[in-house]
Amino acid sequence: MAIWLVLFIFASLAIALVAWLFLSTLDTGEGSDACCHALLEGQDTLPTFKEVTTKCTAMQSHPSEGGVLILTHTTASIESYARYSTSLLGAYSKLFGHTLIVEHERPAPLKGREYRYGKVWYLLNWMRHLVAMPQPRPAYIFWLDADAVFVNFETDTLSHVIQEHLQDPETQMAVTREAHGGVTGKTQKPTIVNSGALLLRVGDWAIDFLQAWWNHPEALQGSPDQVTFDALYKADLRGVRRRTVILPIEAMNSGIGTFESPQQQPVIHLFGTPNPVRVQVFKDLLVAFCSNYASGSSNLNASHQEWNEVLRDTVLDGYLTSLDARAKELRGSPQGFRAMFKFADGLRKNAQLCAPQKAVCVERWGGSAAALEIFKYLDAEIVKQPHQLPERIQILDKIAEEYEHIAEGDNALAIWAEGEALIRAGVSNGPQERLQLAAMLNRQAVALQARSKYEEALGKAKEAMDIWESVMGAENYDMKRFLANIGKILEAAGRSDEAQSYYLRAQNIE
């Protein structure tokens, strides 16, 4: 049995190596040109996915020492948008002299692991391969999910991250924080990082860490990769805490509904977004790049107008249209309920983007008033169902936020108080419920401070921090937010010396 396993691993690596050597002999001068030519000629789609992975993503023939191997994985089920996202990755790689690997036909041997765990297997195999290679070889591997793309073609984002955060030879890995700071997967455990973007230094330490991540006991029980990563990080396995830098999510990743310029947000990650929206977004961004590339423009990024059109007309409008249709189609079912919740949350975000300083919303969808009515309807429906406390707390929190947004603060405080009482009365409050309580107390503290009720606000804020710390630990990055909030309340109350001590504690958290 062991011999067959060794032969399988050797054969898989050999196939991947042959594919890599074959792709690396392609003429990189025609890669993006051929891909762009097809799009600029008006073709709706690229010819085939194989054409994308051979022409549009053509790699450098000789990866430079100190460069980055960019790695992603696609399957037949996502080819509709992956043909565009991998083409954008190819364009980025070509511009800045990196090497791109698109894993497509090799399935990862998951054996009970969640499907997203495949990235760990691909990273581990390529890390072993690079360590065994003679110099010159890429000095780093960067993983990017297939539903994420680089959008800044003026600055080499990866080289910037390496220069800023990986100059210390002891630092082995750069990751980004999770956007929502909440929970992941069926386990409903809180997570620290978003594993959609990972940058690792090539070397033996990375092999040891990836091996431990792949073989984590909870992985075989279906725990998501982010949950097991957090477990390894909290246990400081292989000294991972001092060898890892955790960056803000906008450094090389993004959250849902965060729409900044390419310079401020060099990567767009459309996780949780319907596939038709991904197709249109990635195609629009690729066409914008190709148009600028063909014209010889010194600015290869989408223009401000193109950027706003992609965000407003494609991401926002497409996202809301898709969710609205799904909510109506599945009305009365659990899936329809979730779609309606996401739709209302989308309306809320759209209303925020209508603010004069942003002005990239889709006006026809309206905003706060429509969202508030949907959230109220969902609350009336969910109280009819038993054992739905976390979901109801989410809805109440959204209702309170909308009341606060439309300047009905008393209503907001009343709803938050209702949610707080429900959680405290819960029979078995797990990590999710405690984090929800902490967030709800913190929002109450902000609202109370705005009404000059400083002592009450301070009590809520301190309890929120204590609860969050009990779940996430004292050195969790989100503790900065709680400490800073307490500092602001103390400062507003005229207790500046005490406020400074909290500000200092916040600054000392990396």
N, C-alpha and C positions, 0 to 999 in steps of 0.2 A: 504493500500500500504506500509506504514511504517513498519507494523508488518511483512509482507512478506520479506521486505528488511533485517530486523534484523534476521529473521530465515535463510535467504540465507547466510548472512555473518557468522552466528553462525555455520551453517552446513559446510560451506567451511573450517572454522578454525578447526572444529572437525575432518573432513576428513584428513586435513593436519597433525593434531596432532597425529591421529591414525597411519598414514603412518610413521611419524617420530619415534613414539615409537616402531613400528614394525621393522623399519630398525635399530634402535639403539640397538635391542636385538641380532643382527647378530654377529657372531664370527668374530671380526676384524682381528684375526690372519689368516683367510683364504681369506679375501677379495682380496687384491692385488695379493696374491699367486695364487688364482684360475684364476683371470684375466690374469696374466702373463703366467700361465701354458698354457692356450689356445693359446696365441700368440706364445710362444716359441715352441709349437707343430706344428707350421706351418699353423695354420688356418688363412685364409685371413681376416676374420671378426670375431668379437665377436658374440656369439650365437644369442642373442636378446638384444634389448635395455633394456628390463626389467631385464635381467641378469646383465647388466652393472650397473643399478641403485640399484641392491640388493647385488651383489657380488663384482664387481670391485670398487664400491664406498662405501663399508661398513663403517659405521661411528663408532666412539667411543661409547661404551655403556653408559658411564657416562661423559658427557662433563665437563671438569675441569673449576673451577672458574677462571676467567681471560682469558679464551681461546677465540677463534674466531669461530663464525658460518659462514661458507662460503656458499654463496647462489648463485645459477645460475638457468637459465630457458632454457628448450629445447622444441622443437615441433617436430612433425613427419617429417616435411619438412627438418630438419637438422640432423636427426638421423645418417646419413651416416658419418658425422664427429664428432657429439656430443658424440657418444659412446666412442671415443678415448679421446676427450678433458675432458669429465667427469671422465674417468678412471684415467687420469693424475691428476686431481683435487683430486680424491679419494686417490691416492698414496701420494700426498703432505699432505693431511689432516691426513692420518694414521701416516705418519712419524713424524709429529710435534704435534699430539694430538689435532687437531682441529675437528670441527663437520661440516659435509657436508650435505647440503640439495639440492637436484635436483628437482626443480619444473617441472613437465612434463605434468600432465593431467588437472591441474586447469587453465583455461583461465582467464586472467585478464579482468574485465569489462571495456573495453576501452571507449565505448560510444563516439566515435568521436575523441578520442586521437590517436596520431600516435602509431604504433605497438611497438616501442621501449619504450613507456611510461609504459609498463607492469612492468618493473623493479621497478618503484616507488611503484606500488601497492603491489608487493611481499615484498619489503623492509618494507613498512608500516605495512603489516599484521604480518610479523615475528617480527618486532620490538615491536608491541603491545603484541604479544604472550610472548616474552622473558621478557618484563617488568612485566608481570603478573606472571611469574614463580618464585618459591622460589629459593633461593641460594642452592647449587652452580649452576650457569648458565653462558653461554658465556657472556663475558663483551663487546664484539664487534661483529658487523655483517659486513662481507666483501662481496660485490657484485662483480662478475666477469662475463662478457659476455661469452656465450658458445663458441665463436670463439677465446677465449683467454685461455692460459694455463700457469702454472708455469713450468719453465724449470731448475730452480736451486734447487736441492734436497739436497744440502749441508748446506744451511743456511735457517732458517725460516724467509722469507722475511717479513711476516706480523708482527711477534714479533719484528723484527728490526725496522720497521716503527713505531710501537707503542712505543718502547723504545726511539726512536730518536725524535718523533714529537708529541706524545700524552700524555706525562707525566704531562703536565699542565692540571688539572681537568677541566679547562674552555674550552679547545680544544675538540671539539665534533666530528670533521670529518676531514679525509684526502682524498684529491682528486688529480688527476694529470692534468697537463696542456694539452690542445689540441695539437696534433702533428703539424698540419699545421698552426695553428693560423689564420685560415681563416673563412669560412662560413659553415653553416650547413643547410641541408634540403631545401625545396622549398622556405622558407622565405628568404634565402640568408643573414641571419643575422650573424655577427661575434660571435664566441664563445670563451670562456676562457678555459673551462675544457673538458676533454673527460670522459664521464660518464660510460665508459666500466668497470672501476674499482673504487669502492667507499668503504671507510672504515669508519664506524660510531660507536660511543660509544653507548651502549645500555642505553636508558634512556628517560625521558619525553621530553627533548629538541628535540631529534631526531624524536619522534612521531609528535611533533608540526611542525617541519620543513617539514617532508615528507608529512604531511597532506596538508600544504600550497602548496607544489610542485605539489601534485596530483590534487589539486583543482584550480590551477592557471588559470585565465580566458582565456589565450591564448592557454592552453592545449586543451580545447574543440574545438578550431578552427584549430587544427592540427599542432600547433607549436611543434617542436622536444623538447625532454626533456632537451637537453643541452641549448637550447635557453631560456627556462623558468627558468632553474637553474641560468643562467647568470643574468636574470632579478631580481630574488630573491637576488642574491649576490650583485648586484649593488644597490638595494634598501635597503640592509643590514637588511632584514627581520629576526626577532628573533635574531638580533646581529650576523648573520651568518659570517660576515667578520672576526670578532675577534675569532670566534669559529671554523674557518676552516683553515687548512694549505693546500696550493696548492703546490704540489711537482713537480719536473721535471718528464716528462712522463716516463723515464726509471726506476723510483723508483718502480712502481708496474703496469706498462702498457708498451706499445710500439707504435711507429709509423710505418707506412708502409715503408719497405725498409731499416729499421735500424737494422743491423745485428751485434750485439756485443755478447761477451761470456755470458754464463748464470750468471756468477758472476757480470758482468756489467749491464746485462739486464735480470733480473730474470723472467720476464713475456714476452711472445710473444702474440701479439694481431693481428690476421689476418683479420682485418676489410677490406671490399672492395676486398677480395680475392676470386677467384672462388672456389666453393665447392670441386671439385676434388683435388685441391691443398691443401686445408685444410685437407681433408681425409688423403692424403699421408704424410703431415708434422706431423700431430698429431699421426698417426700410427707409423711413423719412430721414433719419440721421445719416444713413449710408449715402443716400442720394445727395444730401447737403454736402457731405465730405467730398463725394466724387465730383460734384459740380465745381467746388472750389479747387480741387486737385487738377481738374481738366483745364480750368481757366488760368492756371498758373498763379493763383492768388497766394499772397504771403500768409493770409489768414485761412487756415484749413478748418476752423471751427464753424459751426452753424452761426449765422448772423443772429443778432438780437431778435429780429422779427421771426426768422425761421425757428429759433429756440422757443419763443413764446407760442408759435403756432403748433409746434410739436407737443408742448406741454398742455396747452389749452385744448386744441382741437383733437388731438390724438389721445394723449394720456387721460386727461380729465373727462372729456366728452365720451371717448370710447369706453372708459372704465365705468362711468355712470350709466351709459346706455346699456352696457352688458349686464350690470347688476340689476338695473330696473327690469330688464326683460326676464332675467333669471328669477327675480323675486315674484314676478307675476306668474311665470310658468309653474313655479313650485309652491305657490301660495298654499298655506295650510300644512306644509310639511316642515320638518326640522331644517332641511336644506334651504327652503324658501325663507324661513325665519332668519337664518344666518345671512342670506343674501340681502334681505330687507335691512338688517342691522348695518351691514357694510355699505349699503346704498345710502342710508341716512347719515352714516359717518362721512361718506363721500360728499354729501350735500353740505355738511358742516365744514369740511375742509375747503370746499369750493367757495363758501361764504367768506372764509378767512382770506382766500386769494383774491376776493373782490375788493379788498382794502385798497385805497388809493396808492399806497406805496408799492403794491405788487401788481394789481390790475391785470392778472392773467387768468381770471376765472371764466367760466362759461355762464354767461348771464341768463340764458334760457332755463337753467336748472334751478334758479333761485338759491336759497341757502338756509339760514337759521330757522325761519318759521316752518318751512316744509320739513326740515330735519327734526325739529321739536315735536311736530305732530306725529311723525313716524315713530320716534322713540316712545312717546306716550302710548301709542297703540300697542307697541311691542311689550311695554310694561304691563298693560292691561291683559295681554294674552299670556304672558309668562307666569303671572301669579296663579293662573289656573293649573299650572303644571307643578308637580312635586319635585323636590331635589334639584332645583335649578338656581340655587343661590348665587354661584359665581356669575352666571349669565345675567341674573337680575341686577346684581351689583353693577355690572358693566353698563347696563341700560340706565340705571339711576344716575350713575356718574355722568353719562352723556347728557341726560336731561338737565342736571345741575349746571354743567358747563355751558349749555345753551342759554339757560336762564341768566347766568353770569354774563355771557356774551351780549345779551340784549338788555343788560342793565337792570335785571330783576333779581338783585342780590339776595333779598330776603327769601324768595322762593328757592334760590340755589342753596342757601344754607339749610333750609328746611329739608330739601331732598337729600343733601349730604348727611344730615343728621339721621334721616330715616335709614339710609344705607348703612351708616355706622352701627345703628341699633340692630339691624338685621344680622350683620357679621358677628357682633358680640354675642348675639343669642344663638349663633350657629352651634350645632352639636359637635362637629369635627372640623375645625378650621385648619386646613393645610396651608402650605406655603403660598398658594395662589390667593387664598382669602386674606391671609395676613398682609401680603403685599398690596392687595386692593385696599385694605383698611388703612395702611400707611399712606398710600397715595391720596385716599379720600380725606384723611386727617390733615395732610399737608395742604391740599387745596382749600380746605376750610380755614386753615391758618392764614393763607394768603388773603382770602376774602375778609376775614375778621380784621386783619391788619389794615386793609383798605378802609375799614370803618372805624379805625382807631381803637379797637378793642384789643389792646396789646397783651394783657395778661392772659386772656382767653386764647388768643392766637398763639402765645408762647407755649401754653400747656399742650395745645394740639400739635404744634410743630415738634416739640421735644418727644412726645409720645410716638409720633410718626417716625422720627429718627430711630428711636429705641426698637420699634417693631421691625423696621427695615434692616437694622443691624443684626437682629436676632435671626433673620433669614439669610441675608446676603453676606454678613461679615462686616467688620469694622473698616476694612480697607477697600471695600467696594467703591468703585468710582462714583456711583450715584449718591454716596454719602456726602459728596461735595455739595450736591444740590440741597440736601437737608440742612447741613451745617450753614451754608450761605443763607438759607431762608431764615434760620434762627438769628443769624447775625443781622439781617435786615430788620427783623421785628425789634430786636434789642436797640438797634440804632434809631429806628423810628420812635421808640419809647424814651429816647434820651439817655440810654445806657451804653454809651460808646465804648467804654473800656471792656465791658463784657462782650460786646459785639466783635471787637477786634480779636478776641481769643478764639471765637468761632470761625472768623475769616481765616485766621492763621492755621487752624486745624484743617480747614478745607483746602488751603494751598499746599499743605504737606501730603495730601493724598495724590499719588501719581496717576 
